[in-house]
Amino acid sequence: MAKRQVLTVPGIPHHQNPIPQGVKIGNMVFSSAISGADAETGELPEDAETQAWNTFRNIRLLVEVAGGTTGDIAKMSVSIRDDETRKFVNDAWLDMFPDEDDRPARHTQAVNINPRYHVQIEFTAVLDGA
């Protein structure tokens, strides 16, 4: 049986709940909900655009802590507070995954999340060669 490795990105707080940012089991990586806190300051910006870009940056940092790259991400589940945030998520998505023939599966839905957050993303990755 594979041992669970807890993944943490310094500077990205997980404020209220006693859960890891992600775990790695074998060559699989599973994230908790990743938000748009600034990895350098730990602060959560108020605007949706900055939160979206920070969220994708934090995803990149977390998958790298696991020993992978964004090319290893297989699926993303995106929760947005409102549909206006979708355009910022799409911009950051296209920046991270510019090749339309090489993108993870994705599901995006507007949900009732904590009003401080505009976007939260969970992902699953399969590490290449791990």
Secondary structure, 3 states (H helix, E strand, C coil): CCCEEEECCCCCCCCCCCCCCEEEECCEEEECCECCCCCCCCCCCCCHHHHHHHHHHHHHHHHHHCCCCHHHEEEEEEEECCHHHHHHHHHHHHHHCCCCCCCCEEEEEECCCCCCCCEEEEEEEECCCC
